[in-house]
Amino acid sequence: MTTTQSGTHVVYQEKVRPSVGMWILVVVAALSTALMVAPVWTLGTIILPIVSFILFAWWLTSLTLTIIVTERQLFVGEAHIDRKFVPSAEAFDGEEARQARGVDLDARAFLKIRPWAKSVVRIHLNDASDPTPYWLVSSRHPHKLAAALNA
């Protein structure tokens, strides 16, 4: 879990969890394992879907993205940066977000995007020692995240 420095105030916090659609895919994937073993292992039609669901659920849960903005730092998953290197942030929804993740993407950018969160925030960086021009981060509330970073 990400920890913040003592004495800093959390300005914004968000967890980008998997969508209901992703959980449905996990259930379907786990249940489909029963079909693979049904002809050869009857007990496996019960055991394998349960084990598969547990493993798929653990994997999907591990992809949850935690975003924390404090007065001094920005944490995105395990990555963090001092706010003094973040001059601005832009929120993108819909078609703009698709373009930001696709044709407008800089190959040097740091990505923390998730397929179930279509909106993104481009967090511009101003660090002479870092060639990364910006971070592109998935968010369910991109305008709130951008506002917290621009404040």
C-alpha positions, 0 to 999 in steps of 0.5 A: 500500500502506498504511504504518504509523508507525515504531515501532508494532506490528501487532496484527492484519492481514487481507486480504479476498480474493474468494471462489472463487465470484467467480472462477468468475463472472469466468471465466464472464463472460469465456467468455461474450464468445466467444459474443457475437462468434462469429457475426462474428469467429472469431479474436475467440472466442479473443482477447476472452475472454482480454482480458476475463478479464485485465480482470475479474481486475484489477478483482476483485483491486483489490477486495481489502480490507486491514485492519491494526490497530496499537497506534495506528491502524486501516487499512481499505483507504485509510481510516485512523483513530487508535485513540483514536477507536475505543472498541469493536467488535462482530463479526456473523455470519450473520443478525446480519451481514445485519441489520447490512448491511441494516435496522440500517444507519445511513446515516451509517456508513462502509462497506467491505463486500464481497459475498463476505465475509458477516461484518462488524465494526461499529467504533464511533467517538467523535469529536466532529468526525466525524458518522460513528457507526461503520465497517462492515467485512467480515471473514473473521475478525470475532471476531479483528478485534473482539478486536484492536480491543477490546484 
